[in-house]
Amino acid sequence: MPAADPGEPILQRAAGPGEEGRRVDQVLCAWLEEPRGRTQERLAGGEVLVDGRVVAKSHRVRAGERLVVMSTPEAPLAPADEAAEVQAPVVRYQDEDVAVIAKPAGVVMHRGAGVRGATLVDALQESGMTLSHAGDPTRPGIVHRLDRGTSGLLAIAKTDQAYFGLRAAFAAHDVQRSYLAVVDGVPDPSRATIDAPIGRSTSHRTRFAIDPSGRPSVTHYDVTEAHGRAAVLDARLETGRTHQVRVHLSGVGHPVAGDLTYGASPVVAAALGLTRPALHARKLGFAHPVTGLPILVEEPPPDDLVDAIAKLRAGSG
């Protein structure tokens, strides 16, 4: 059985005398506190190594064997249709300098390696919105980003003055950003700060990981609803690293539901009807980069997250 393309290690542990002779799937589902079916999926997918080799679920563990569990390999993104229609951006706030728009999940921010079809920048340009060209020419107006699978609010710079002002505000952590997240399990404590540096993964170029040599990264969270196998969180960014919320919540053992890249359970995702990470940028606040007046915009979650939370409340998730 060939091993899958490895992700980030989520567990590395040596078996003790208490595990001697037990099936590996029994041992790991207890260690990971997950359904045995999920553990068996990991074994079948080559995500578990025992002393460096892939084993079957029936393998009997010996004391001293080193068990390593990797996060679920990232599924390749289907290329966007070259002829896909450019959807007009949903504008929540706009003046002559800035705009705040609501990005749907599944939309790529801008052109880049491997990106085909319509992007958010294409939609902005097609709509006739004036955009600052002070930054990277491939991403006019863009001062911060949301992952393809994340929905929610984005600030757009329409003038160069706004671009530099917004960039300075983000660099100084003077922007209020709040996310709604559904996560696997229920974090304990229910309110905490995750202060852990993030850097690019050394094993997969498209991922990030908690890394002592990475950039300082801080996320605050509060559990707003607890439902046994999953919880709803309010996550607030103090810094804004790539994949920050996803990496931090995975790092404390509660990956964003549906985020298979960072170790979320496909069983939970299926039960909640999720086909993307359950993450939504619902609040964005900042001082206007030209006038200094406060701007605060809120965006309700889209239907897929509303439905997922409803399933949790009904006990069907």
N, C-alpha and C positions, 0 to 999 in steps of 0.2 A: 504494500500500500504506500504510494508516494506521499511525502509530506506536502501540505499546502504551502503557498507563499507565506512566510511567517509574518505575523503582526507584532504587536508589543506584548512582552511577557506580562500576564496578569497574575500569575502565581508561580513561584519557584520554591519547592519545599522537599526535604528529604523524608522518606517514609520511616516511621519509627517502629518499635516492636509491636505497638498496638495495631498497625496496619498489615503485619506479616500474614500472608495467605489470603487476604481479602481481594475481591475483584477490584480492578482499577476504577471502574465506573462508580462503584460504591464508595470508594475512598474519596474520589474527587467531588462527587455531588455533595458529600458531607462537608468537605473543605470549602467548596465554593458556595454552599448554601443555595443550591439551585435544583430544579427537578432533574431526576436521573436521565430523562429523555434528552434534556439539553446537554448534559455531560456526554451522553452517547453520541449526540450530533458532533460535538467537538472531537471525540475520538475517531469517528468515521471520516471527518474532514481533515484529519492529519494535524489538528491543532494541539495535540498532546504528545509530548516526548517523555519517554522513560529512559533515563540514562542515555539520552541523545537519539533514541530510535522511536518510531511510531509503533504502537501496539494496538491489539484488538481490545474490545471492551471486556473480554473474558480473561485478560492477562491477570495473573495472580501476583500481587505486589510482594516484594521482598524488602525487609528492613534494610535501610541504607540506600535504596534506589532513589534517584533524584527525579522528581516529577515536575515538569515545566508545562504550563498551560499558556498558549498564545491567544491574543484577541482574535476574533473572527476575521479572516482575510477580507479585504475590501473588495466588494463586487465591482467589476468594471462598469463605468457609466456608459449607457447606451448613447451613441452619438446623436446629437440633435439633428432633426431633419433640415437639410440645406434649404428647403423651400418653406420652412416653418414661418407662419405669419408673425410679424412683430406686433405684440400686444401693446396698446397704449398704456403708459404708466398710470397708476392710481395715485393722484396727487392729494396729499392731506393738508399741506400748507405750501404757500408759494408767495414770494414777492420778487422784486427785481434782482435780488442778490442770491437768495437761497430758495430751495424747495425741499420738502420732506415727502418722500414717496413710500408707498407700501409695496414691497417686493413679494411676489408669490413664491412659494416653494417650487423648486425645479428650474428656476431661471438662473442662468450663469451671468455673473456680473459684467464681464467684458471679454474681448478676444484674448486668446492665449494659446499655448501649445495644446493641440488636440481638441480645441473648441470649434465647433461648426454650428451653423444655424444662428437663429436670433439670440441676441444677448440683451441685457438690461440697457447697456449703452446704446445699442441699436434702437431700442424702443424710445429712449429719451431723445435721440437725434431725429428719429422719424416723427416724433410728436411736435417737433419744431422748437423745443425748449432750448434756450440759450445756455451754453455750458462753458465753464472756465477751461482753458487749455494751458493753464499754468503748470500742471503736473505732467504725468506720463501721457504722451500723445495717444496711446491706445486706450486710455480710460478717462476721457474728458469729464470734468465735474465730479469725479469720484474721490472722496476723501476718506472713506472707510468702507468695509465690505461685510457682506453676509455670505455664508456658505451657500452653495447651490441648493441644498436641502432645507435651509432655514428660511422661514418667512418673516416679514415684519418691516420695521421702519428704517429708512436710510436718509441721511442728510446729503443733499446735492448742492455743489457750488456752481452758481450761474455766472459769477464774476470772479476775476483773479483776486480781488480784495477779500471776497468771501472765502475763496479757496485757502489762502494763507491764514486767514483768521480761524477758520474751522480746523485746519491742520494743527495750529498752535493750541487750540482748545483741547483737541484729542490728545496731543502730546503732554499737556499739563494735567490730564485727567479731570478736566473741567466740564465733562459732558456726562449727563445722567443717562444711563442705559440699563434698562430692566428687561429681563427675558422671562417668559413663561416656559417652563420645562416640565415634561413628564419623565420620570426616571424609573428604572427598575428598582424594586425594593423601596424601603423607607429609611432615609438617612437618620442616623442617631449620632450626635444630637440633631434636633430639628432646626436649630439655627446655628450657623457656624461660618467662619471665614476660612477659605482655602488659600493659603499663601505658599505657592510652590512654583518655582521657575519652570518655564516651558521652552523647549528647543525642538528643532527638527529631528524626527526619528532617524536613527542610524540604520534601521533595517527596512524602511519603506519611505521613499522620497516624498510621497504625498501626505504623510501623516506627521503628527507632532506628538511629543511625549514630555512627561515631567522629567526634568534633567537638571541636576545641581549646577551645571554650567550654562544653563539656558537663561533667558531674560526674565527678570522679576515679573510675576503674574499673580494677581489677587482677585478672587471671586468671593462675594458674600452670598449666602443663600438662606432662605426661610422655607420650611415645609408649610404649605398652606392647606394641603389635603393629604391624608394618609389612608391608603386603601389596601394594606397588606402586601400584595405582590408589586405594587407600584405606588408612586406618590407624585403630587403636583408641587412644584417649587416656584418661588420667585427668586431668580438669580440676578445679581447686580454686579456689573463689571467695574472694578477700580482701574484695571489696566485693560488693554484690548489686543491680546495676542491672537494669532490665527488658531481657530478651533478651541479657544480658551475654555469656554463653558463645557464643551464636550470632553476635553482632555481632563479638566479638573474633576468633573463629576465621575468620570470613569476611574480616575485615580483614587477616589475614596470608596470605590466599590459600587457605585450607583450610576452606571452609564445612562445617558439619555435614551429613553425607550425608542426602539427602532433604529438606533445608531449602531448597526452591525460592525462598522469600521472600528469602533472603540469598545467592542465587547458586549453590546446589549444582547439580550435573549431574543432569538427569533420566535420563541413560543409566546412571550409577552407581546411582541410586536404584532403577531398574527391575531392574538386574542383582542387586541385593541384596534385592529384594522389599520395599522400604521405601515406605510410604504416609504417613510423617510424619517429622519430624526425628529422627535417631538419637541422642537425648539422654535420659539417665536419671539422676535424682538418687539415687545408690546409698548414700550415707553421710551421716548427720546426727548431729552431736554438739554438746552444749551443757550448761552447768551448770543444774541444775533451778532455776527462778526462785524457788522458795520454800525448798527444803531446801539448795540449793547442791550437791547430790550430782551426780556426772557421769552423763550419759545419752548413750549411743552406740548408734545403730540402723543396721543395714545391710540393704539390700534387693537381692536378685539381679535382674538385668535380665529383662524380660518376654520372652515367646517370640519376638516379631518381631525383637528385637535379638539374641537368641541365634541365631536362624536366619540373620540377616544376617552375623554374625561367622563362623558355620560356613561360609557360602558363601565368605567371604574366605579362610578357612584352606584350603578345598578348591580354591581357585583359580578358582572359578566366578563370583566377583564382581569 
